[in-house]
Amino acid sequence: MGAAEKDAGCVEVVYALPGLQRIVRVPLAEPGLTAGEAVERSGLLREFPEIDRNALALGIYGTVCEPTRLLRDGDRVEIYRPLRHDPRASRRERAAQTRRQGGRSRPR
């Protein structure tokens, strides 16, 4: 990394799978870098072709953001994977299973 890139700062782009987490540092070489551009520059879309670049779900430190969000030095762009199961539907199914087995579900 050159001196100009060090002075400009950088962001991290993160993608995680079960048992694997990749973190790539991307320099903020010019003002106006967006979350989507940082993902493109990170190389993670090439490394993980299963990431759908047309339906990117991104966040900054756990807060969902649009790919057009402007980044600041030190931001951590997270690439989210699609949910395999709707958590609300899973919770309802577990409660129904408990009732079928004669158990009690937790009171509301």
Secondary structure, DSSP 4 states (H G I P E B T S, - for coil): --HHHHHH-EEEEEEEETTEEEEEEEE--STT-BHHHHHHHHTHHHH-TTS-GGG-EEEETTEEE-TTPBP-TT-EEEEEPPPSS-HHHHHHHHHHHHHHTT--PPP-
